[in-house]
Amino acid sequence: MKLKIINAISDNHICQLMALYQEGWRSQKRTEEDVKKMISKTDFIFAVTDFEEKILYGFSRVLSDHVYYAFIMDLS
């Protein structure tokens, strides 16, 4: 299986991301509306999908000041 790293996720992936969030105790109560807003405000997104980008296997996001600091968050 070929995997691909992408830097944006589609609406198709939101459902899959919500399923990933259900596996973590910190993220179980997140709503789809909040997650969409969170993604729109995130500096960098890294997601792992199959090569055709149909299945989301992993997700993380980075918040940064674009000069010195970056914080990796939501490793799923």
RALIN-V502694 format. One record per helix or strand. SS is the DSSP state (a for helix, b for strand). FROM is the first residue (numbers start at 1). LEN is the number of residues. If there is no record, write none. Layout:
BEGIN
ss->(SS;SS)
from->(FROM;FROM)
len->(LEN;LEN)
END
This chain:
BEGIN
ss->(b;a;a;b;b;b)
from->(3;11;32;44;56;70)
len->(4;11;9;7;9;4)
END
